[in-house]
Amino acid sequence: MSPSAKSPTPTSAPVARRDLVIAAACGAFVAAMVGMSYAAVPLYSWFCRTTGFGGTPIVTKAAPAQMLDRRITVRFDANIGNGLPWRFEPERTSIDVRLGEVVTIYYNVTNLAARETAGQAAYNVAPTTAGGYFDKINCFCFTEQRLAPGEKREMAVVFYVDPELAKDSDQNDLNTITLSYTFYPVRDKAGVADSAPAAVAGRRS
């Protein structure tokens, strides 16, 4: 053998195995992070609805045990996202409620398109600090809304302002809460927004 020829070093095989292990670990880490990013959306939504974080109203199933004399004005706001051919508005713009009083109000929505369209409502309250005290028992925003061409629908919201608000000194000056909804188009299986530019004039359900 020529003196200049070099034989493979005994450490080359372990080094290669180590590199493979590191690469596999990095790939698993990236996959785990991607999975966590998808899981974070429903988890964040659940957290907000449970705690009222970020002005998200709390979702509850029962009415409060008491009702106080203190009153709060609740205002109602309605918006439509781009690409959804609907008309959306509250039946009344505001109402005065007592703390702990269960109230039902209605929003009206009309599909202005010449075909069936679908939307999903997002919601929050302002000021955001009131989110933890605004409890919804029933709401159209819990499910997707699908309307036939020209269909008009009346949709209910059942809510109350938690009497616990009276114990929060930071809310002593609070006299108005705004409940805001925005309907966004629901995309079909092909990823196309469920909307159409044509309108149906004067047609009602």
The 8 nearest C-alpha neighbors of each residue, nearest first, counted from 0:
[[1, 2, 4, 3, 5, 6, 7, 8],
 [0, 2, 3, 4, 5, 6, 7, 8],
 [3, 1, 4, 0, 5, 6, 7, 8],
 [2, 4, 1, 5, 0, 6, 7, 8],
 [5, 3, 1, 2, 6, 0, 7, 8],
 [6, 4, 3, 7, 2, 8, 1, 0],
 [5, 7, 8, 4, 9, 3, 0, 2],
 [8, 6, 9, 5, 11, 10, 12, 4],
 [7, 9, 10, 11, 6, 5, 12, 13],
 [8, 10, 11, 7, 12, 13, 6, 14],
 [9, 11, 8, 13, 12, 14, 7, 15],
 [12, 10, 14, 13, 9, 8, 15, 7],
 [11, 13, 15, 14, 10, 16, 9, 8],
 [14, 12, 16, 15, 10, 11, 17, 9],
 [15, 13, 17, 11, 12, 16, 18, 10],
 [14, 16, 18, 12, 17, 13, 11, 19],
 [17, 15, 13, 19, 18, 14, 20, 12],
 [16, 18, 14, 20, 15, 19, 13, 21],
 [17, 19, 15, 21, 16, 20, 22, 14],
 [20, 18, 22, 16, 17, 21, 23, 15],
 [19, 21, 17, 23, 18, 22, 24, 16],
 [22, 20, 24, 18, 23, 19, 25, 17],
 [21, 23, 19, 25, 24, 20, 18, 26],
 [24, 22, 26, 20, 25, 21, 19, 27],
 [23, 25, 21, 27, 26, 22, 20, 28],
 [26, 24, 28, 22, 23, 27, 21, 29],
 [25, 27, 23, 29, 28, 24, 30, 22],
 [28, 26, 30, 24, 25, 29, 31, 23],
 [27, 29, 25, 31, 26, 30, 24, 32],
 [28, 30, 32, 26, 31, 27, 25, 33],
 [31, 29, 27, 33, 28, 32, 26, 34],
 [30, 32, 34, 28, 29, 33, 27, 35],
 [31, 33, 35, 29, 34, 30, 36, 28],
 [34, 32, 36, 30, 35, 31, 29, 37],
 [35, 33, 31, 37, 32, 36, 30, 38],
 [34, 36, 38, 32, 37, 33, 39, 31],
 [35, 37, 39, 33, 34, 38, 32, 40],
 [38, 36, 34, 35, 39, 40, 33, 41],
 [39, 37, 35, 36, 40, 41, 42, 34],
 [38, 40, 42, 36, 37, 43, 41, 35],
 [39, 41, 43, 42, 38, 37, 44, 36],
 [42, 40, 44, 43, 39, 38, 45, 37],
 [41, 43, 39, 45, 44, 40, 46, 38],
 [44, 42, 46, 40, 45, 41, 39, 47],
 [43, 45, 41, 47, 42, 46, 40, 48],
 [46, 44, 42, 48, 43, 47, 49, 41],
 [45, 47, 43, 49, 44, 48, 50, 42],
 [46, 48, 52, 51, 44, 50, 49, 45],
 [49, 47, 57, 45, 51, 46, 58, 50],
 [48, 50, 46, 47, 57, 51, 45, 58],
 [49, 51, 47, 52, 48, 131, 46, 57],
 [52, 50, 131, 130, 55, 47, 57, 56],
 [53, 51, 47, 50, 54, 55, 130, 131],
 [54, 52, 127, 55, 51, 47, 130, 128],
 [127, 55, 53, 130, 124, 123, 52, 51],
 [54, 56, 123, 51, 130, 53, 47, 52],
 [57, 55, 130, 133, 51, 134, 48, 123],
 [56, 58, 48, 134, 51, 49, 133, 135],
 [59, 57, 135, 134, 48, 136, 56, 49],
 [58, 60, 136, 135, 61, 134, 57, 62],
 [61, 59, 136, 62, 58, 137, 135, 134],
 [62, 60, 59, 63, 136, 64, 135, 134],
 [61, 63, 64, 101, 60, 136, 99, 159],
 [64, 62, 65, 99, 61, 161, 66, 162],
 [63, 65, 62, 66, 99, 61, 162, 100],
 [66, 64, 63, 99, 67, 162, 100, 98],
 [65, 67, 99, 98, 100, 162, 97, 68],
 [68, 66, 98, 69, 97, 99, 162, 65],
 [67, 69, 97, 70, 98, 66, 99, 96],
 [70, 68, 67, 97, 98, 71, 165, 96],
 [69, 71, 97, 96, 98, 68, 95, 72],
 [72, 70, 174, 96, 95, 175, 73, 97],
 [73, 71, 95, 175, 94, 174, 176, 96],
 [74, 72, 176, 94, 93, 177, 175, 95],
 [73, 75, 93, 177, 92, 178, 176, 72],
 [76, 74, 178, 92, 93, 177, 179, 89],
 [75, 77, 179, 178, 180, 74, 78, 177],
 [78, 76, 180, 88, 179, 181, 87, 89],
 [79, 77, 181, 180, 182, 80, 87, 76],
 [80, 78, 182, 181, 183, 81, 83, 87],
 [79, 81, 183, 182, 83, 82, 181, 78],
 [82, 80, 83, 79, 183, 184, 84, 182],
 [81, 83, 194, 84, 80, 184, 192, 195],
 [82, 84, 184, 194, 85, 81, 80, 183],
 [85, 83, 111, 112, 194, 110, 82, 195],
 [86, 84, 110, 111, 109, 83, 87, 108],
 [85, 87, 109, 108, 110, 88, 111, 84],
 [86, 88, 108, 107, 85, 77, 109, 78],
 [87, 89, 77, 107, 106, 90, 108, 86],
 [88, 90, 106, 91, 107, 105, 92, 75],
 [91, 89, 106, 105, 88, 107, 92, 104],
 [92, 90, 89, 93, 75, 94, 105, 104],
 [91, 93, 75, 74, 89, 90, 76, 94],
 [94, 92, 74, 73, 91, 75, 72, 95],
 [93, 95, 73, 72, 96, 74, 92, 91],
 [96, 94, 72, 71, 73, 70, 97, 93],
 [97, 95, 70, 71, 72, 94, 100, 98],
 [96, 98, 70, 100, 69, 68, 99, 67],
 [97, 99, 162, 160, 67, 100, 66, 161],
 [98, 100, 66, 162, 161, 160, 159, 63],
 [101, 99, 97, 159, 98, 66, 102, 96],
 [102, 100, 159, 158, 99, 62, 157, 103],
 [101, 103, 158, 157, 159, 100, 104, 96],
 [104, 102, 157, 156, 155, 158, 105, 101],
 [103, 105, 156, 155, 102, 157, 106, 90],
 [106, 104, 155, 154, 90, 89, 156, 153],
 [105, 107, 89, 154, 90, 88, 153, 155],
 [108, 106, 153, 88, 152, 87, 89, 154],
 [107, 109, 87, 152, 86, 151, 88, 153],
 [110, 108, 151, 86, 85, 150, 111, 152],
 [109, 111, 85, 149, 150, 112, 148, 146],
 [112, 110, 198, 85, 149, 84, 199, 109],
 [113, 111, 198, 197, 114, 195, 110, 148],
 [112, 114, 148, 198, 197, 199, 111, 149],
 [115, 113, 148, 112, 116, 147, 195, 149],
 [114, 116, 147, 148, 146, 117, 145, 113],
 [117, 115, 193, 146, 194, 145, 114, 147],
 [118, 116, 145, 185, 144, 193, 184, 146],
 [117, 119, 184, 185, 144, 183, 182, 143],
 [118, 120, 143, 182, 183, 144, 185, 184],
 [121, 119, 182, 140, 181, 183, 180, 122],
 [120, 122, 181, 180, 182, 140, 119, 123],
 [123, 121, 180, 179, 181, 120, 55, 124],
 [124, 122, 55, 54, 179, 178, 56, 180],
 [123, 125, 178, 54, 177, 130, 127, 179],
 [126, 124, 127, 177, 176, 54, 129, 178],
 [125, 127, 128, 129, 124, 176, 54, 177],
 [54, 126, 128, 125, 129, 130, 53, 124],
 [127, 129, 126, 130, 54, 131, 125, 53],
 [130, 128, 127, 132, 131, 126, 133, 54],
 [131, 129, 54, 51, 56, 55, 133, 132],
 [130, 132, 51, 129, 133, 50, 57, 56],
 [133, 131, 161, 129, 130, 160, 164, 134],
 [134, 132, 160, 56, 130, 131, 57, 161],
 [133, 135, 57, 159, 158, 58, 56, 160],
 [136, 134, 158, 58, 137, 157, 59, 57],
 [135, 137, 59, 60, 157, 158, 58, 134],
 [138, 136, 157, 135, 156, 158, 139, 155],
 [137, 139, 156, 140, 141, 155, 157, 135],
 [140, 138, 141, 154, 142, 155, 156, 137],
 [139, 141, 120, 138, 142, 119, 121, 143],
 [140, 142, 139, 138, 143, 137, 120, 119],
 [143, 141, 140, 139, 144, 119, 120, 138],
 [142, 144, 119, 118, 145, 117, 141, 140],
 [145, 143, 118, 117, 119, 142, 146, 139],
 [144, 146, 117, 116, 118, 143, 147, 115],
 [147, 145, 115, 116, 150, 117, 110, 144],
 [146, 148, 115, 150, 149, 114, 116, 145],
 [149, 147, 114, 113, 115, 150, 112, 110],
 [150, 148, 110, 202, 111, 199, 203, 147],
 [151, 149, 204, 147, 110, 203, 148, 109],
 [150, 152, 109, 204, 108, 203, 110, 149],
 [151, 153, 108, 107, 154, 109, 150, 204],
 [154, 152, 107, 106, 105, 108, 155, 151],
 [153, 155, 106, 105, 139, 107, 152, 156],
 [156, 154, 105, 104, 138, 139, 106, 157],
 [155, 157, 138, 104, 103, 137, 105, 158],
 [158, 156, 103, 137, 136, 102, 135, 138],
 [159, 157, 135, 102, 134, 136, 101, 156],
 [158, 160, 101, 134, 100, 99, 102, 161],
 [159, 161, 133, 98, 99, 132, 134, 162],
 [160, 162, 132, 163, 99, 164, 98, 159],
 [163, 161, 98, 99, 164, 165, 160, 67],
 [164, 162, 161, 165, 166, 167, 132, 98],
 [163, 165, 162, 167, 166, 161, 132, 170],
 [164, 166, 163, 167, 162, 171, 170, 168],
 [165, 167, 164, 163, 168, 162, 170, 171],
 [168, 166, 164, 169, 165, 170, 171, 163],
 [167, 169, 171, 170, 166, 165, 164, 172],
 [168, 170, 167, 171, 172, 173, 166, 164],
 [171, 169, 173, 168, 172, 167, 164, 165],
 [172, 170, 168, 173, 169, 167, 165, 174],
 [173, 171, 170, 174, 169, 168, 175, 167],
 [172, 174, 170, 171, 175, 71, 176, 169],
 [173, 175, 71, 72, 172, 176, 70, 171],
 [176, 174, 72, 71, 73, 173, 177, 74],
 [175, 177, 73, 125, 74, 72, 126, 178],
 [178, 176, 74, 125, 124, 73, 75, 179],
 [179, 177, 124, 75, 74, 76, 123, 176],
 [178, 180, 76, 122, 123, 124, 77, 75],
 [181, 179, 122, 77, 121, 78, 76, 120],
 [180, 182, 78, 121, 79, 120, 77, 122],
 [181, 183, 120, 79, 119, 80, 118, 121],
 [184, 182, 80, 118, 119, 120, 79, 181],
 [185, 183, 118, 83, 193, 192, 117, 186],
 [186, 184, 118, 117, 193, 192, 119, 183],
 [187, 185, 192, 191, 190, 193, 184, 188],
 [186, 188, 190, 189, 191, 193, 192, 185],
 [187, 189, 190, 186, 191, 192, 185, 193],
 [190, 188, 187, 191, 186, 192, 193, 185],
 [189, 191, 186, 187, 188, 192, 193, 185],
 [192, 190, 186, 189, 187, 193, 188, 194],
 [191, 193, 186, 194, 184, 185, 187, 190],
 [194, 192, 116, 186, 185, 184, 117, 187],
 [195, 193, 83, 192, 116, 82, 84, 196],
 [194, 196, 112, 197, 84, 113, 114, 193],
 [197, 195, 112, 198, 84, 194, 113, 111],
 [198, 196, 112, 113, 195, 199, 111, 114],
 [199, 197, 112, 111, 113, 200, 196, 149],
 [198, 200, 111, 149, 113, 112, 202, 201],
 [201, 199, 202, 198, 111, 149, 203, 112],
 [200, 202, 203, 199, 149, 111, 198, 204],
 [203, 201, 149, 200, 199, 204, 150, 148],
 [204, 202, 150, 149, 151, 201, 109, 200],
 [203, 150, 151, 149, 202, 152, 147, 148]]
